[in-house]
């Protein structure tokens, strides 16, 4: 008989799962707790979150492009400047601009978590670097 080829994964091993009996009080408490955490949103709330997400993306993109143009006109190639200092200035200024700009756009910036700030700053840095690089070429 031939040996099975390890590269071929035609035979899948069954998953090992740990089952908790339904009768146990611990399982019932966990299920109830999970159900209470998941909250149903109304269609209006979903639409508002979708609209806010689009606005956050557009604002962050525009700030990144503006920062790229400003860096090009102020620093040129930035050969005599420390590049990470310029990057930190962009991140710092755009953070404070967004803190004041989002309430004007009816987006509550106080509800932002680390993930939200990381998302918008990542977009800004990406657009900043791409714009500056395209202008240098």
C-alpha angles and dihedrals in degrees: 000000000000124000117250112256110244090211092062112076099187092127113064122196116230115258118254109230130177112227123204115207112248093224094064116102091224093061092049092050092050092050093049091047092051091049092052092050094054106077124196114233124211119238089252091056091048091050092049091050090049092049091047091051092053092048091049091051095047093046092048091048093049092048090050092051092047090049090051092053092046092050091050094050095041102039106016106198091352091228094144094042132078104253097210091052089057090048092051090049090053092048093047097047095044091049092057093042089054092047088061098033101053096060088053088056091049094251115132105232090183089071092057115116127200090271092056095048091045090051096052095041091049090054091048093051092047094051091042094054095042093048093046092047093049091049091050092055 
